[in-house]
């Protein structure tokens, strides 16, 4: 079994609403946990953390460096 990707309560309201509207079919929500069923790009994870958790804590992170994922 995969580890939870996030706790539902920690997701931004926009992410929760997108899931409710069917815009994130690759998410599987179980009681209080969110799991990704197809995997997620590191760049997307970084953006979610930067734009939600870190921003709330007042920690400024730069945008994902262009071409960083390309060898």
N, C-alpha and C positions, 0 to 999 in steps of 0.2 A: 504494500500500500504506500502511496506517495505521501510525503509530508504536506501539511497545509501550506499554501502559498501566502495566505494572509488570514487575518480574522475579519469577519464581516464588519464588525464594529469599527475597525481601523480603516476601512475603505472610504474614500471621499464619497459624498452624497451623489455626485455625478456618476461615479463608477457603479454605485448601487442602482441608480436609476437606469443606467445603460443595461445592466444585467436584467432588471425587471422588464425592460422594454424589448428584450430579446437580442440586443446588440452585442452580447458577449456569449455566444453559444458554447465557447470552449471553456467556460467556467462551470464548475460543479459546486454548488453550495450545499453543505451539510450543516447540521445545527452549529452555527457560530463560526464555521470555517469555510474558506474558499480554496478550491483546488483547481489548478489549470489542467485540463485533460489533453492538451496538445503541446504543452511546453510554451515558453515565452522567451522572447529575445532579451538578452541582457540589457540592451539599450532601453527597452520598454520598462524593465524593472527599475533601472536607474532613474528614468524619467518619473515613474510613479512615486518612488521614494523621495526624489528631489522635490516634486510638486506637491506632495502631501506631508508626509512625516517630517521631513527636514525643514520645510517652509514653516510649519506650525511651531517648530522648535526654534525658529529664528536662525537656522543654519543655511547660509547661502552656498549653493553648489553651482558650478558652471554647467552649461549645456553639455550634452554628450559630444566629445570631440569628433569632428567629421572624419570618417574613414577609419575610426579606431577599431572597428570590428573586421576590417578588411586586412588580410595578411600582407 
